Each structure stands twice: as C-alpha cells, then as structure tokens.
Amino acid sequence: MTVEDVPYVAALDETIFEDPQVTIEDRIVRFEEELARPFAVVLVAEQEMTVEALERNEDNIVGYLLAWSTFDEAHLLNIAVSEPSRRKGIAKQLLDAFLTHEKFRDLHLVVLEVRVSNEAAKKFYEKEGFVLSRTRRSYYPDGEDALELVRARSEGDA
C-alpha cells in the first residue's frame, strides 16, 4: 500500500467494518500510522479498471490485508474484500501474498482472531489450514467472542 492508497483503503474499511464511533478521518490516520510501523504490512488488491469505472470515478482497490510481525509470529489483523468482489479468490490472493512476504518469511506461526458469528471467514481460514487455539471472551467492543486461530508456517509458504 502507498500513501496515495490510504483514503481508498480507509473508505473500504469503513464500508466493511461499520462503527459509528470511528470516523473516516480516524481510519485514514490509522492506516497512515500502519504504513509508518516497521513491523506492519498493508497489502492491497486491485481490480482492473474499466472505462465505465473511471467515468464513475471509482477506485480500483477491492481488498486489503493488514498484518504485524511480532517476535517469531505474524499477527493477521484484517483481511477485507468489498462486497461485490467477494467469492472471486481475492482474500486467498492476499493471504498467499502475505505468507510469502519478505517480512514474514522467518516467522513460525500465523495468529488471527475472527468473530464467532463470522461463518464465511471461519470457513475460509479453516480451508487455508488455520485451527482453533482458544476462544477469547468478549474480545470485540460489542461484547462478541473471538476465536483465536493459528497456522504453523509450512514449506509451501516460503
């Protein structure tokens, strides 16, 4: 992700992770801060632009992934894909790019949290080799529990 992408990624984040307490300006600041962190990576997925999309002044960013490297593990914070772009393999492409990213090559474990109610995400991560580590009670601001999922790095990830 580049600094030019920040407003578009923040707007995508706002449509996917609705929270009336978090403004678009807050999201922009957050992604600018993530870009500055040496242990963070934000990857974006872009669609090919059509003439019609350009005429409608649409952006071509359809997804992003945010992760941190911490000690000997990677913490996957978000994978987000716009509603019209789902079920097209974009989340898998982002995950694959993350697993082979130079910042994460020497890390042994990938950790993430997912809402208990997010069936689509749970199925996706299970298919990608993640297993349940534990349940984190009242993890989210609305009180919903999170499942902590882990995946050991494999030879195929390098």
C-alpha positions, 0 to 999 in steps of 0.5 A: 500500500502507498500513501496515495492508497490510504483514503481508498483503503480507509473508505473500504474499511469503513464500508466493511467494518461499520462503527459509528464511533470511528470516523473516516478521518480516524481510519485514514490516520490509522492506516497512515500510522500502519504504513509508518510501523516497521513491523506492519504490512498493508497489502492491497488488491486491485481490480482492473479498471474499466472505462465505465469505472473511471467515468464513475470515478471509482477506485480500483482497490477491492481488498486489503490485508493488514498484518504485524510481525511480532517476535517469531509470529505474524499477527493477521489483523484484517483481511477485507474484500468489498462486497461485490468482489467477494467469492472471486479468490481475492482474500486467498490472493492476499493471504498467499501474498502475505505468507510469502512476504519478505517480512514474514518469511522467518516467522513460525506461526500465523495468529488471527482472531475472527468473530464467532458469528463470522461463518464465511471467514471461519470457513475460509481460514479453516480451508487455508489450514488455520485451527482453533487455539482458544476462544477469547471472551468478549474480545470485540467492543460489542461484547462478541467472542473471538476465536483465536486461530493459528497456522504453523508456517509450512514449506509451501509458504516460503 
